[in-house]
Amino acid sequence: MNEVNAQVSVRILDKEYQFSCPASERTNLLDSAETLNAKMREIRDRGNIVGLDRIAVLAAMNMANELLHAQARDKAIEGDFSNRIRIISDRVETALGGAQQLEL
């Protein structure tokens, strides 16, 4: 069944944009727009970048860089947890193996 789309209006650097998205994603879209607006305002307020397109590209590059760093952290954490689970599993197997030998 198709989900109903919501029409969403957001303001980024004092300019209005209209989007259509699934109704269930409306809050995420608004949060994303607010994050982008904050990043772009931060860049604009530094005063060294002129032009909305340049500000938008720099904000997008900064956000993409943050995303890549977060993904790398997630992979490292996932690898650490996988390693810990393997160690615990090996210890449980060893302990159960010793217990089974005692029962025989």
C-alpha positions in Angstrom: 0.0 0.0 0.0 1.4 3.4 -0.9 2.1 5.9 1.9 0.5 9.3 1.8 2.9 12.1 0.9 3.2 15.3 3.0 4.0 18.7 1.5 6.6 20.3 3.7 7.8 23.9 3.6 11.2 24.7 5.1 13.2 27.9 5.3 17.0 27.7 4.8 19.0 30.9 5.0 15.8 33.0 4.7 14.7 31.2 1.5 11.6 29.0 1.4 11.8 25.5 -0.2 8.9 23.1 -0.8 9.4 19.3 -0.5 7.2 16.3 -0.8 8.0 13.2 1.3 6.2 10.3 2.9 4.2 11.5 5.9 6.2 9.3 8.2 9.4 11.1 7.1 8.1 14.6 7.7 9.8 15.0 11.1 13.1 13.7 9.7 12.9 16.1 6.8 12.3 19.1 9.1 15.2 18.0 11.4 17.5 17.7 8.4 16.5 21.1 7.1 17.2 22.6 10.5 20.6 21.0 10.7 21.5 22.2 7.2 20.2 25.7 8.0 22.3 25.9 11.2 25.4 24.7 9.3 24.9 27.2 6.5 24.3 30.1 8.9 27.5 29.2 10.8 29.4 29.3 7.5 27.7 32.5 6.4 28.3 34.2 9.7 32.0 33.6 9.6 32.0 36.0 6.7 34.6 34.5 4.5 32.3 32.7 2.0 30.1 34.7 -0.3 27.2 33.3 -2.3 24.4 30.9 -1.4 25.7 28.1 -3.7 29.2 28.2 -2.2 27.8 28.2 1.3 25.6 25.2 0.4 28.4 23.2 -1.1 30.7 23.9 1.8 28.0 22.9 4.3 27.3 19.7 2.2 31.1 18.9 2.2 31.3 19.4 6.0 28.3 17.2 6.6 29.6 14.5 4.2 32.9 14.5 6.0 31.1 14.2 9.4 29.1 11.3 8.0 32.2 9.5 6.8 33.9 9.9 10.2 30.8 8.6 11.9 30.6 5.6 9.6 34.3 4.8 10.3 33.6 5.0 14.0 30.6 2.7 13.7 32.7 0.1 11.8 35.4 0.3 14.4 32.9 -0.2 17.2 31.2 -3.0 15.3 34.5 -4.7 14.9 35.3 -4.3 18.5 32.0 -5.8 19.6 32.3 -8.7 17.2 35.7 -9.4 18.6 34.4 -9.3 22.2 31.5 -11.5 21.3 33.8 -14.1 19.7 36.1 -14.1 22.8 33.1 -14.6 25.1 31.7 -17.3 22.8 35.0 -19.1 22.8 35.2 -18.9 26.6 31.6 -20.3 26.9 32.4 -23.1 24.5 35.6 -23.9 26.5 33.6 -23.9 29.8 30.8 -26.0 28.4 33.3 -28.4 26.8 35.0 -28.9 30.2 31.6 -29.4 31.9 30.6 -32.0 29.3 33.8 -34.0 29.8 33.1 -34.1 33.5 29.7 -35.6 33.0 31.0 -38.5 30.9 
